[in-house]
Amino acid sequence: DRRGTLGTIRAVKISDQGMPVQITIRDVPTRVRDKLASRAVAEGRSVQECLRTGSERTASRPTLNDLLRDVRERKRMAGASIDRSTILRALDADRK
């Protein structure tokens, strides 16, 4: 295969209700699988553990869209508006 894929990586996560949920990731490039495996070995963990931890960390963080929505909502609630030139002048002043 020209893409050099491993095929699949499987990870099992225990949900908050205690029921395991299985996730399959297909067409993972071999170089990515190898990098994950080497990191896991260096940390003394399995690839599955590393993927589970990374997935939990990713899921616990807000997305960029979530952050932007929150900023827009705060701005709307505050009723404040600052034009671009004011912001750029403040940034330039901070750099001096």
PAMI-229355 format. One record per residue: residue number from 1; y, z, x of N, C-alpha, C in turn; residue in one letter. Coordinates in Angstrom, 1 decimal. Layout:
NUM;Y;Z;X;Y;Z;X;Y;Z;X;A
...
REM end
This chain:
1;-1.2;0.0;0.8;0.0;0.0;0.0;1.2;0.0;0.9;D
2;2.1;-0.9;0.7;3.3;-1.1;1.5;4.3;0.1;1.4;R
3;4.2;0.8;0.3;5.1;2.0;0.1;4.6;3.2;0.8;R
4;3.3;3.2;1.2;2.7;4.3;1.9;2.7;5.6;1.1;G
5;2.2;5.5;-0.1;2.2;6.6;-1.0;0.9;7.4;-0.9;T
6;1.0;8.7;-1.1;-0.2;9.6;-1.2;-0.8;9.4;-2.5;L
7;-0.1;9.1;-3.5;-0.6;8.9;-4.9;0.0;10.0;-5.8;G
8;-0.5;11.2;-5.7;0.1;12.3;-6.5;0.2;13.6;-5.7;T
9;1.1;14.4;-6.2;1.2;15.8;-5.7;1.1;16.6;-7.0;I
10;0.3;17.6;-7.1;0.1;18.4;-8.3;0.6;19.8;-7.9;R
11;1.3;20.4;-8.9;1.8;21.7;-8.7;1.5;22.5;-10.0;A
12;1.2;23.7;-9.9;1.0;24.6;-11.1;2.0;25.7;-11.1;V
13;2.7;25.8;-12.2;3.7;26.9;-12.3;3.3;27.8;-13.5;K
14;3.5;29.0;-13.3;3.2;30.0;-14.4;4.5;30.1;-15.2;I
15;4.4;29.8;-16.4;5.6;29.9;-17.3;5.9;31.4;-17.6;S
16;7.0;31.6;-18.2;7.4;33.0;-18.6;6.5;33.6;-19.5;D
17;5.7;32.8;-20.3;4.8;33.3;-21.2;3.4;33.5;-20.6;Q
18;3.3;33.3;-19.3;2.0;33.5;-18.6;1.1;32.3;-18.7;G
19;1.4;31.3;-19.4;0.5;30.1;-19.5;0.8;29.1;-18.4;M
20;-0.2;28.7;-17.6;0.1;27.8;-16.5;0.5;26.4;-17.1;P
21;1.4;25.8;-16.4;1.9;24.4;-16.8;1.6;23.6;-15.5;V
22;1.0;22.5;-15.7;0.6;21.6;-14.6;1.6;20.4;-14.6;Q
23;2.1;20.1;-13.4;3.0;19.0;-13.2;2.4;18.0;-12.2;I
24;2.4;16.8;-12.5;1.9;15.7;-11.6;3.1;14.8;-11.2;T
25;3.3;14.6;-9.9;4.3;13.7;-9.4;3.6;12.6;-8.7;I
26;3.7;11.4;-9.3;3.0;10.2;-8.8;3.9;9.4;-7.8;R
27;3.2;8.6;-7.0;3.8;7.7;-6.0;4.7;8.4;-5.0;D
28;4.3;9.6;-4.5;5.0;10.3;-3.5;4.8;9.6;-2.1;V
29;5.9;9.2;-1.5;5.7;8.5;-0.2;5.0;9.5;0.8;P
30;4.1;8.9;1.6;3.3;9.7;2.6;4.2;10.5;3.5;T
31;5.4;9.9;3.9;6.3;10.7;4.8;6.8;11.9;4.2;R
32;7.1;11.8;2.8;7.5;13.0;2.1;6.4;14.0;2.0;V
33;5.2;13.6;1.6;4.1;14.5;1.6;3.9;15.2;2.9;R
34;3.9;14.4;4.0;3.8;15.0;5.4;4.8;16.0;5.7;D
35;6.1;15.7;5.3;7.2;16.7;5.6;7.0;18.0;4.8;K
36;6.6;17.8;3.5;6.3;19.0;2.7;5.2;19.8;3.3;L
37;4.1;19.2;3.8;3.0;19.9;4.3;3.4;20.6;5.6;A
38;4.2;19.9;6.5;4.5;20.6;7.7;5.4;21.8;7.5;S
39;6.3;21.7;6.5;7.2;22.8;6.1;6.3;24.0;5.6;R
40;5.4;23.6;4.8;4.5;24.7;4.2;3.7;25.4;5.3;A
41;3.2;24.7;6.3;2.5;25.3;7.4;3.4;26.2;8.2;V
42;4.6;25.7;8.5;5.6;26.5;9.2;5.9;27.8;8.5;A
43;5.9;27.8;7.2;6.3;29.0;6.4;5.0;29.8;6.1;E
44;3.8;29.3;6.5;2.6;30.1;6.2;2.3;30.1;4.7;G
45;2.7;29.0;4.0;2.4;28.9;2.6;1.7;27.6;2.3;R
46;1.3;27.4;1.1;0.7;26.1;0.6;1.8;25.2;0.2;S
47;1.5;23.9;0.1;2.4;22.9;-0.4;2.7;23.3;-1.9;V
48;1.7;23.7;-2.6;1.9;24.1;-4.0;2.9;25.2;-4.1;Q
49;2.8;26.2;-3.3;3.7;27.4;-3.3;5.1;26.9;-3.0;E
50;5.3;26.0;-2.0;6.6;25.5;-1.6;7.2;24.7;-2.8;C
51;6.4;23.9;-3.4;6.9;23.1;-4.6;7.3;24.0;-5.7;L
52;6.5;25.0;-6.0;6.7;25.9;-7.1;8.0;26.6;-6.9;R
53;8.2;27.2;-5.7;9.4;27.9;-5.3;10.7;27.0;-5.4;T
54;10.5;25.8;-4.9;11.6;24.8;-4.9;12.0;24.4;-6.4;G
55;10.9;24.2;-7.2;11.2;23.9;-8.6;11.8;25.0;-9.4;S
56;11.4;26.2;-9.1;12.0;27.4;-9.7;13.5;27.5;-9.3;E
57;13.8;27.3;-8.1;15.1;27.4;-7.6;16.0;26.3;-8.2;R
58;15.5;25.1;-8.3;16.2;24.0;-8.9;16.5;24.3;-10.4;T
59;15.5;24.7;-11.1;15.6;25.0;-12.5;16.6;26.1;-12.8;A
60;16.7;27.0;-11.9;17.6;28.2;-12.1;19.1;27.9;-11.9;S
61;19.4;26.8;-11.3;20.8;26.4;-11.0;21.3;25.5;-12.0;R
62;22.6;25.6;-12.3;23.2;24.7;-13.3;23.3;23.3;-12.7;P
63;23.2;22.3;-13.5;23.4;20.9;-13.0;24.9;20.6;-12.8;T
64;25.2;19.5;-12.2;26.6;19.1;-12.0;27.2;18.9;-13.4;L
65;26.5;18.3;-14.3;27.0;18.1;-15.6;27.3;19.4;-16.3;N
66;26.4;20.4;-16.1;26.7;21.7;-16.7;27.9;22.3;-16.2;D
67;28.1;22.3;-14.8;29.3;22.8;-14.2;30.6;22.1;-14.7;L
68;30.5;20.8;-14.8;31.7;20.1;-15.2;32.0;20.4;-16.7;L
69;31.0;20.5;-17.5;31.2;20.9;-18.9;31.9;22.3;-19.0;R
70;31.4;23.2;-18.2;32.0;24.6;-18.2;33.5;24.5;-17.7;D
71;33.7;23.8;-16.7;35.1;23.7;-16.2;36.0;23.1;-17.2;V
72;35.6;22.0;-17.9;36.4;21.4;-18.9;36.6;22.4;-20.1;R
73;35.6;23.1;-20.4;35.7;24.1;-21.5;36.7;25.2;-21.2;E
74;36.6;25.7;-20.0;37.6;26.7;-19.5;39.0;26.2;-19.5;R
75;39.1;25.0;-19.0;40.4;24.4;-19.0;41.0;24.2;-20.4;K
76;40.1;23.8;-21.3;40.6;23.6;-22.7;41.0;24.9;-23.3;R
77;40.2;26.0;-23.1;40.4;27.3;-23.6;41.7;27.9;-23.0;M
78;42.0;27.6;-21.8;43.2;28.2;-21.1;44.4;27.4;-21.5;A
79;44.2;26.2;-22.0;45.4;25.3;-22.4;46.3;25.0;-21.2;G
80;45.7;25.1;-20.0;46.5;24.8;-18.8;46.2;23.4;-18.3;A
81;47.2;22.8;-17.7;47.1;21.5;-17.1;47.9;21.4;-15.9;S
82;47.3;20.9;-14.8;48.1;20.7;-13.6;47.9;19.2;-13.2;I
83;49.0;18.6;-12.9;48.9;17.2;-12.6;48.4;17.0;-11.1;D
84;47.9;15.8;-10.9;47.3;15.5;-9.6;48.3;15.7;-8.4;R
85;49.5;15.3;-8.5;50.5;15.5;-7.4;50.7;16.9;-7.0;S
86;50.7;17.8;-8.0;50.8;19.2;-7.7;49.6;19.8;-6.9;T
87;48.5;19.3;-7.3;47.2;19.8;-6.6;47.3;19.2;-5.2;I
88;47.6;18.0;-5.0;47.6;17.4;-3.7;48.7;18.1;-2.8;L
89;49.8;18.4;-3.3;50.9;19.1;-2.5;50.3;20.5;-2.1;R
90;49.7;21.2;-3.0;49.1;22.5;-2.7;48.1;22.4;-1.6;A
91;47.2;21.4;-1.7;46.2;21.2;-0.6;46.8;20.8;0.7;L
92;47.8;20.0;0.7;48.5;19.7;1.9;49.2;20.9;2.5;D
93;49.8;21.7;1.7;50.5;22.9;2.2;49.5;23.9;2.8;A
94;48.3;24.0;2.2;47.2;24.8;2.8;46.7;24.4;4.1;D
95;46.8;23.1;4.4;46.3;22.5;5.7;47.3;22.7;6.8;R
96;48.5;23.0;6.5;49.6;23.2;7.5;49.6;24.6;8.1;K
REM end
